[in-house]
Amino acid sequence: MVITIFRSRLKPEGTEAYYELAPKMGELAKTMPGYISHKVFIAEDGERLTLVEFEDEEAQRNWRMNATHVEAQKKGRKEFYAEYKLQICSVVRETSFKAEKKAAARTE
């Protein structure tokens, strides 16, 4: 699995354009072969963190080079990002845990 870590800050004057385009890019990403998931987090200081999971480097590269996404990247640099940092990471190890749900108590 390959994870894209995208940390960014928006220009105050660019937030409207960002919030118009971001959902469209999220929907487009979901259509890409090899896409697994993405989530966005916003820190108290306004920094945004987007994590995107792809099956492999080829899938991530295809997303990076998608023509619509490339145009959105250009628009982002020009109109709404004050700064960003992008990291592409390969998962070395993964573990997970999920507690079992208990059956609801019956009241009779």
C-alpha positions, 0 to 999 in steps of 0.5 A: 500500500502507498499512502499520500500525506498532503499537509496544507494551509489555505489562503484566506481569499482562496477558501471558497474556491478550495471548498468548491473544488475539493469534493469534486477531486475526492469523488474523482479519486474514488474512481481511480483504479487502486484507490482505497480511501481518503480522509481529511483532518483539520488541526486547531491551527488551521493546517489541513491533513489529507491521507490518501491510500492507494494499492500501489505506486502505479495507482498513486502515480496514475492519480498524480498524473490524471489530467483533471487532477493536474489542472486542479493542482495548478489551480491550487498553487495559483488560487488557494494554497498558501503552502503545502507539503506532499509525502508519498510513503510505502507501508512497511508494516500494518496491524489493526484491531477492532473490538467485537460489538456486544449484543444489545441487552434485552429488556422484557 
